Amino acid sequence: MTDIAASKATNPDAPPPPEVIYVKERRVACNGGGGALGHPKVWYSLEDGEAECGYCDRKFVYNPEKAAS
């Protein structure tokens, strides 16, 4: 059982974990997915290898091997 599944099993009302997005660039932009549920575009520097969006809690992780094409 994964940590997420175990957490949901013990507390089904827990909020879902933040979305993790693997990227191959050290500078990324987030707009929350755009559309009506989006937010203003903000830029993040991944000098430490990761950053979390202050608006939507998406977590960007620098990992070129796992990044989508």
C-alpha atoms as one frame of an Amber mdcrd trajectory, in Angstrom:
protein
   0.000   0.000   0.000   1.402   3.423  -0.930   1.679   6.276   1.567  -1.186
   8.057  -0.225  -3.430   4.988  -0.121  -2.574   4.415   3.540  -3.350   8.047
   4.339  -6.731   7.855   2.562  -7.495   4.559   4.337  -6.923   6.107   7.767
  -8.544   9.464   6.937 -10.911   9.346   3.947 -11.718  13.063   4.356  -8.078
  14.116   3.877  -7.498  16.448   0.935  -5.752  14.928  -2.074  -1.977  15.370
  -2.264  -0.686  18.166  -4.485  -0.182  17.402  -8.151   3.485  16.688  -8.927
   4.777  17.769 -12.332   8.218  16.624 -13.473   9.975  19.121 -15.725  13.196
  19.332 -17.715  13.699  23.089 -17.354  14.923  25.020 -14.312  12.384  27.828
 -14.879   8.681  27.011 -15.116   5.394  28.876 -15.311   2.106  27.882 -13.685
  -1.368  29.197 -14.487  -3.308  26.553 -12.592  -4.286  24.772 -15.772  -5.921
  27.820 -17.340  -9.596  28.279 -17.980 -12.113  29.256 -15.335 -10.268  27.343
 -12.614  -6.854  28.844 -13.379  -4.934  31.689 -11.748  -2.538  34.429 -12.884
   0.612  33.087 -14.533   3.506  32.929 -12.090   7.106  31.883 -12.725   9.268
  29.708 -10.506  12.982  28.970 -10.459  13.896  25.389  -9.603  17.439  26.094
  -8.449  16.850  23.811  -5.443  15.273  21.161  -7.688  11.641  21.879  -6.850
   9.055  24.580  -6.198   5.425  24.640  -5.104   2.880  27.004  -6.642   1.540
  29.491  -4.112  -1.864  29.525  -5.801  -2.744  25.918  -6.644  -0.151  23.875
  -4.696   1.158  22.125  -7.822   4.649  20.883  -7.105   7.218  21.217  -9.886
  10.209  18.871  -9.671  13.265  19.123 -11.909  13.799  15.627 -13.292  14.481
  15.499 -17.059  14.215  11.696 -17.097  10.631  11.706 -15.744   9.486  14.876
 -17.561   6.798  14.530 -20.204   7.987  15.185 -23.732
